[in-house]
Amino acid sequence: MDAAELLLRVGITFSGLFIVARISGRKEISQMTYFNLISAIALGSIGGAIVSSANFSIRNALLALGSWLILTLLFGYMDIKSKSARKIIEGEPIIVIKQGKIMEKSLKRTQLDVDALLVKLREKSIFSVSDVDFSIFETDGKLSVLKKQAQQSLTKKDMNIPFKTKIFPLTTEVIANGTVIENNLKKLNLQEEWLQQQLRQNGIGSVSEVFYAEVKQDGTLYIDTRNDNMTH
């Protein structure tokens, strides 16, 4: 391999990786899912092979980068459009602590042991599992924690400010990208007719007009419609 070919390979690799990185999105390293991590490792391996291996022809280099770009776009599209595909590609959040109790089976699914869980809690200044109302292991490996009310910071109740009663333990997603999440409605013991009624009361005639909706802890429905008008 002469110097000219080496420079050409470096240019092709740099340009290809830059394009794939730009198209893949702007997630920070701390926000990367397992799929993002595997994709990054594979791209690095392809890039290294293109630059260092004379047996890896430039034609094959372009084919490898192009194929990976197509796969990245395909999986990215599936991730956005299909909740089922998103669960397969990225997994789903797992409740590991519920009302101060460790969910052993759920913890096993995360490949965490109790000591690792306690470390993650201490990183959030929580030194007792009993102080936790809910804790969720997110798809990017982070731990989200909701403390019990007695352990939370100053609240409206402490200041004698009226607040809405908590009906549900957690805020729950019920519409994603124009599609009703029926399983989540069932978990809340709510019917789709109730959801449709709530949408009509907010001037929305069809679920397809909604980008995202969630039932909050007080039982009210938060709605984010498609094509929101935003001023920059």
CORDA-V272160 format. One record per backbone hydrogen bond with DSSP energy under -0.5 kcal/mol. NH is the residue of the N-H (numbers start at 1). CO is the residue of the C=O. If there is no record, write none. Layout:
# CORDA-V272160
nh->[NH & NH]
co->[CO & CO]
This chain:
# CORDA-V272160
nh->[6 & 7 & 8 & 9 & 10 & 11 & 12 & 13 & 14 & 15 & 16 & 17 & 18 & 19 & 20 & 21 & 22 & 23 & 24 & 25 & 25 & 31 & 32 & 34 & 37 & 38 & 39 & 40 & 41 & 42 & 43 & 44 & 45 & 46 & 47 & 48 & 49 & 50 & 51 & 52 & 53 & 54 & 56 & 57 & 61 & 62 & 63 & 64 & 65 & 66 & 67 & 68 & 69 & 70 & 71 & 72 & 73 & 74 & 75 & 76 & 77 & 78 & 79 & 80 & 81 & 82 & 83 & 86 & 87 & 88 & 89 & 90 & 91 & 91 & 94 & 96 & 96 & 97 & 98 & 99 & 100 & 101 & 103 & 104 & 107 & 108 & 109 & 110 & 111 & 112 & 117 & 118 & 119 & 120 & 121 & 122 & 123 & 124 & 125 & 126 & 127 & 131 & 132 & 133 & 134 & 135 & 136 & 137 & 138 & 138 & 141 & 144 & 144 & 146 & 147 & 148 & 151 & 152 & 152 & 159 & 160 & 161 & 167 & 167 & 168 & 172 & 174 & 175 & 176 & 177 & 178 & 179 & 181 & 182 & 185 & 186 & 187 & 188 & 189 & 190 & 195 & 196 & 197 & 198 & 199 & 200 & 201 & 202 & 202 & 203 & 204 & 205 & 209 & 210 & 211 & 212 & 213 & 214 & 215 & 216 & 216 & 219 & 222 & 222 & 224 & 226 & 230]
co->[2 & 3 & 4 & 5 & 6 & 7 & 8 & 9 & 10 & 11 & 12 & 13 & 14 & 15 & 16 & 17 & 18 & 19 & 20 & 21 & 22 & 28 & 29 & 139 & 33 & 34 & 35 & 36 & 37 & 38 & 39 & 40 & 41 & 42 & 43 & 44 & 45 & 46 & 47 & 48 & 49 & 52 & 53 & 55 & 57 & 58 & 59 & 60 & 61 & 62 & 63 & 64 & 65 & 66 & 67 & 68 & 69 & 70 & 71 & 72 & 73 & 74 & 75 & 76 & 77 & 78 & 81 & 82 & 83 & 84 & 85 & 86 & 86 & 87 & 137 & 94 & 135 & 135 & 101 & 133 & 132 & 98 & 96 & 102 & 103 & 104 & 105 & 106 & 108 & 107 & 113 & 114 & 115 & 116 & 117 & 118 & 119 & 121 & 122 & 121 & 125 & 128 & 129 & 146 & 146 & 97 & 144 & 94 & 136 & 142 & 138 & 136 & 142 & 134 & 145 & 131 & 148 & 148 & 149 & 155 & 157 & 156 & 165 & 217 & 217 & 215 & 213 & 213 & 179 & 211 & 210 & 176 & 174 & 180 & 181 & 182 & 183 & 184 & 186 & 185 & 191 & 192 & 193 & 194 & 195 & 196 & 197 & 198 & 199 & 200 & 199 & 203 & 206 & 207 & 224 & 224 & 175 & 222 & 172 & 214 & 220 & 216 & 214 & 220 & 212 & 209 & 228]
